[in-house]
Amino acid sequence: MKNMRVKFKSYWIRGDIVKTVVYCSGCSKEFTVKNMPLTCNCGGILSLKRDSELCADRFVCPEEWSMFRYRNFLPLDSIGNAWQDITLGEGMTPVIEYGDALANLKVKMDYMMPTLSFKDRGASLLIALAKNLGIKEVVQDSSGNAGTAVAAYAARAGIKCSIFVPAGNSRKKIQQIFAHGAKVYEIEGSREDTAAAALKKVLNENLFYASHVYNPFFYEGTKTYVFELYEQLQGELPDCIWVPVGNGTLLLGCYYGLLDLMTAGLITRMPKLIAVQSNNCAPIFNAFHSGNDMVEPFQGRKTLAEGIAIADPKRGRLILQAIRDLDGDVLAVEEDAIRKAAARLAADGFYFETTTAATFAAYFDNPRYHNTASVVPACGAGIKSSIV
């Protein structure tokens, strides 16, 4: 197992920081950051765009050793310098080779974060936005990892925090949220019931919803995953980037990051995005393979991959569009395959949480991809939810 050692390149931008525009992905109506609603009046979910292109080249700020080394490709006009007060050094996670048995597979160790999951990428940027806007209290719902990340960065920013989680989810994740001083609401029922309870509090008390589903700034943080891959692999992105998909937090971040790299002229080809779901909760899989543009709610069963147990993904249409735009695929795995993958990973020295094991299960069980260069993310640490 070799660590991928590379020489970093430095790029420089021409011009000023570009302005970030919030718009409805349904009707294209625009909003300012300060007045953006939870959703548009038409029911559409909000996204971000910039009013000018990333015209080259200020890609890396070489003096910074966190994901904010890519801050010139992030919405600095909205977060200002608030990130400097709350960063915990998130990002810059290693890329390693899996081993000789799978010579074309690399692993990005994205659980090597302050709160032990990749959600720190989105949470750090979103809480920087909240701090810059003068927000005093945030609410979020989560299966655990995003809640932990938001709780940690809110604590660092001095912002009051309430996190809604499904009752019965990993106790270790819930304990971690408590440790950061957040108020935790454990909700009986589905992941969707948890989201509904959080949304009710947000609307009733007019609070800031630090949602990794609704707030588009979260994806600005997760797109740094791809920026790091580009830099660490010296501009040679893999043929396939594998991503576990529930609400699409990492997949959409990857997609937007790749679009930024293409716009800036740093890449000339796009890798495929391979999305992975559990057969017990597979709305994206069903829609993709049925040729649908919209995602129907899934009548799911409990899955070991709790991080992607999302029966009704609110950005489902955008997720499908991203996968199809990049000629990608959607795979689904059985629960027994997740168990076997977790055991195999542990035997090979990797201790990852069960959602990550599901992604590897899809890779292990689809040898047609083994001859192409692939990167699979280790999204969360095994200590959070292990079956080994």
Residue pairs with C-beta under 8 A, 6 or more apart in sequence:
1 96
1 97
1 98
1 99
1 349
2 96
2 97
3 94
3 96
4 94
4 95
4 96
4 97
4 106
4 232
4 233
6 231
6 232
6 233
6 234
7 234
8 60
8 62
8 231
9 59
9 60
9 231
9 234
9 235
10 59
10 60
10 62
11 56
11 57
11 58
11 59
11 60
11 266
12 57
12 58
13 54
13 55
13 56
13 57
13 58
13 59
13 72
14 55
14 56
14 57
14 58
15 52
15 55
17 72
17 76
17 77
18 50
18 51
18 52
18 53
18 54
18 77
19 50
19 51
19 52
19 77
20 33
20 48
20 49
20 50
20 75
20 77
20 78
21 30
21 48
21 49
21 50
21 51
22 30
22 31
22 32
22 33
22 36
22 46
22 47
22 48
22 216
23 29
23 30
23 31
23 46
23 47
23 48
23 49
24 30
24 31
24 39
24 40
24 42
24 44
24 45
24 46
24 47
25 44
25 45
25 46
25 47
25 317
25 318
26 40
26 42
26 43
26 44
26 45
27 40
27 42
27 44
29 40
29 41
29 42
29 44
31 37
31 46
33 78
33 129
33 133
34 133
36 46
37 46
38 199
38 202
38 203
38 209
38 214
39 45
39 46
39 214
40 46
45 214
45 314
45 315
45 318
46 214
46 215
46 216
47 216
47 318
48 75
48 216
48 217
48 219
48 220
53 263
54 73
54 260
54 263
54 264
55 264
56 264
56 265
57 264
57 265
57 266
58 72
59 70
59 72
59 73
59 227
59 231
59 264
59 266
60 69
60 70
60 231
61 68
61 69
61 70
61 71
61 72
62 69
63 69
64 71
65 89
65 92
66 87
66 89
66 90
66 91
66 92
67 90
67 91
67 92
67 121
67 124
67 221
67 224
67 227
67 228
68 74
68 83
68 87
68 91
69 91
69 92
70 224
70 227
71 83
73 223
73 227
73 260
73 264
74 125
74 220
74 221
74 224
75 129
75 217
75 220
78 129
78 132
78 217
79 125
79 128
79 129
79 132
79 217
80 132
82 128
82 129
82 131
82 132
82 157
83 124
83 125
83 128
85 131
85 156
85 157
86 124
86 127
86 128
86 131
86 153
86 156
86 157
87 124
88 114
88 120
88 124
88 152
88 153
88 156
89 114
90 113
90 114
90 120
90 121
90 124
91 113
91 120
91 121
91 224
91 228
92 228
93 108
93 109
93 110
93 111
93 112
93 113
93 228
94 108
94 109
94 112
95 106
95 107
95 108
95 109
95 228
95 229
95 232
95 233
95 375
96 106
96 107
96 109
97 103
97 105
97 106
97 107
98 105
98 106
98 107
98 348
99 348
102 370
104 370
104 371
104 372
104 373
104 374
105 363
105 370
105 374
105 375
105 376
106 238
106 373
106 374
106 375
106 376
107 350
107 375
107 376
107 377
107 378
108 225
108 228
108 229
108 375
108 376
108 377
108 378
109 378
110 117
110 118
110 225
110 377
110 378
110 379
111 117
111 118
111 352
111 353
111 356
111 378
111 379
111 380
111 381
113 119
113 120
113 121
114 120
114 152
115 123
115 145
115 148
115 149
115 152
115 176
116 148
116 380
116 381
116 383
116 384
117 145
117 146
117 148
117 149
117 353
117 379
117 380
117 381
117 384
118 145
118 222
118 225
118 250
118 377
118 379
118 380
119 145
119 146
119 148
119 149
119 150
119 212
119 249
120 149
120 152
120 153
121 221
121 222
121 224
121 225
121 253
122 146
122 149
122 212
122 217
122 218
122 219
122 220
122 221
122 222
122 249
122 253
123 146
123 149
123 150
123 152
123 153
123 210
123 212
123 218
123 221
124 149
124 153
124 221
125 217
125 218
125 220
125 221
126 150
126 153
126 210
126 212
126 215
126 217
126 218
126 221
127 138
127 150
127 153
127 154
127 156
127 157
127 159
127 210
128 153
128 157
129 217
130 138
130 154
130 157
130 159
130 208
130 210
131 157
131 159
133 208
135 159
135 208
136 159
136 160
137 159
137 160
137 161
137 162
137 207
137 208
138 150
138 154
138 159
138 160
138 161
138 162
138 207
138 208
138 209
138 210
139 161
139 162
139 163
139 164
139 198
139 201
139 202
139 207
139 208
139 209
139 210
140 146
140 147
140 150
140 161
140 162
140 163
140 164
140 198
140 209
140 210
140 211
140 212
141 147
141 163
141 164
141 165
141 194
141 195
141 197
141 198
141 199
141 211
142 148
142 150
142 163
142 164
142 165
142 194
142 212
143 165
143 166
143 169
143 173
143 191
143 246
143 306
143 307
143 309
144 165
144 169
144 170
144 173
144 174
144 176
144 177
144 306
144 307
144 384
144 385
145 173
145 307
145 379
145 380
145 384
146 212
146 249
147 163
147 164
147 165
147 173
147 177
147 182
147 184
148 173
148 176
148 177
148 180
150 161
150 163
150 182
150 210
150 212
151 161
151 163
151 176
151 177
151 180
151 181
151 182
152 180
154 160
154 161
154 180
154 182
154 210
155 161
155 180
155 181
155 182
161 180
161 181
161 182
161 183
161 210
162 182
162 183
162 184
162 185
162 198
162 201
162 207
163 177
163 182
163 183
163 184
163 185
164 184
164 185
164 187
164 194
164 195
164 197
164 198
164 201
165 173
165 174
165 177
165 184
165 185
165 186
165 187
165 194
166 186
166 187
166 189
166 190
166 191
166 193
166 194
166 306
167 186
167 187
167 188
167 189
169 306
170 306
170 384
170 385
172 383
172 384
172 385
173 384
173 385
174 184
174 186
176 384
177 184
178 184
185 197
185 198
185 201
187 193
187 194
187 197
190 300
190 311
191 309
191 310
191 311
192 297
192 310
192 311
192 312
195 213
198 209
198 211
199 209
201 207
202 208
202 209
209 215
211 218
212 218
212 247
212 249
213 247
213 249
213 313
213 314
213 315
214 314
218 249
219 249
219 252
219 253
219 256
220 253
220 256
221 253
222 249
222 250
222 252
222 253
222 254
222 257
223 253
223 254
223 256
223 257
223 260
224 253
224 257
225 250
225 253
225 254
225 257
225 377
226 237
226 241
226 253
226 254
226 257
226 258
226 261
227 257
227 260
227 261
229 237
229 238
229 241
229 375
230 237
230 261
230 266
230 267
235 266
235 267
237 258
237 267
237 269
237 271
238 271
238 372
238 373
238 374
238 375
239 271
239 272
239 372
239 373
239 374
240 271
240 272
240 273
240 274
240 369
240 372
240 373
240 374
240 375
241 254
241 271
241 272
241 273
241 274
241 374
241 375
242 274
242 276
242 359
242 362
242 363
242 374
242 375
242 376
242 377
243 250
243 251
243 254
243 273
243 274
243 275
243 276
243 359
243 377
244 250
244 275
244 276
244 277
244 305
244 307
244 308
244 355
244 356
244 358
244 359
244 377
244 379
245 251
245 275
245 276
245 277
245 284
245 308
245 313
245 319
245 330
246 277
246 281
246 307
246 308
246 309
246 310
246 313
247 310
247 313
247 314
247 315
248 284
248 313
248 315
248 316
248 318
248 319
248 322
250 377
250 379
251 273
251 275
251 319
251 322
251 323
252 315
252 318
252 319
252 322
254 273
255 273
255 322
255 325
255 326
258 267
258 270
258 271
258 326
261 267
262 268
262 270
270 326
271 326
272 326
272 327
272 328
272 329
273 322
273 323
273 326
273 328
274 328
274 329
274 330
274 331
274 362
274 369
274 374
275 284
275 285
275 288
275 319
275 323
275 328
275 329
275 330
275 331
276 308
276 330
276 331
276 332
276 333
276 358
276 359
276 361
276 362
277 283
277 284
277 285
277 305
277 308
277 330
277 331
277 332
277 333
277 358
278 303
278 304
278 305
278 308
278 309
278 332
278 333
278 335
278 338
278 358
279 285
279 332
279 333
279 334
279 335
280 300
280 301
280 302
280 303
280 309
280 335
281 298
281 300
281 301
281 303
281 305
281 308
281 309
281 310
281 311
282 298
282 300
282 332
283 295
283 296
283 297
283 298
283 300
283 310
283 311
283 312
283 313
283 316
284 295
284 313
284 316
284 319
284 320
284 330
285 330
285 331
285 332
286 292
286 295
286 296
286 298
287 293
287 294
287 295
287 296
287 316
287 320
288 320
288 323
288 324
288 329
288 330
289 330
292 320
293 317
293 320
293 321
294 316
294 317
295 312
295 313
295 316
295 317
295 319
295 320
297 311
297 312
298 311
298 312
299 311
300 309
300 311
302 309
303 309
303 335
303 338
303 358
304 335
304 338
304 339
304 354
304 357
304 358
304 387
305 338
305 354
305 355
305 357
305 358
306 354
306 355
306 385
307 353
307 354
307 355
307 379
307 380
308 355
308 358
313 319
322 328
323 329
323 330
331 362
331 366
332 362
333 341
333 358
333 361
333 362
333 365
337 358
337 361
337 362
337 364
337 365
338 354
338 357
338 358
338 361
338 387
339 357
339 387
340 361
340 364
341 357
341 358
341 360
341 361
341 364
342 352
342 354
342 357
342 386
342 387
342 388
343 388
344 360
344 364
345 351
345 352
345 357
345 360
346 382
346 388
350 378
351 381
351 382
351 383
351 386
351 388
352 360
352 378
352 379
352 380
352 381
352 382
353 379
353 380
353 381
353 382
353 384
353 385
353 386
354 385
354 386
354 387
355 379
355 380
355 385
356 377
356 378
356 379
356 380
357 387
359 376
359 377
359 379
360 376
363 369
363 374
363 376
382 388
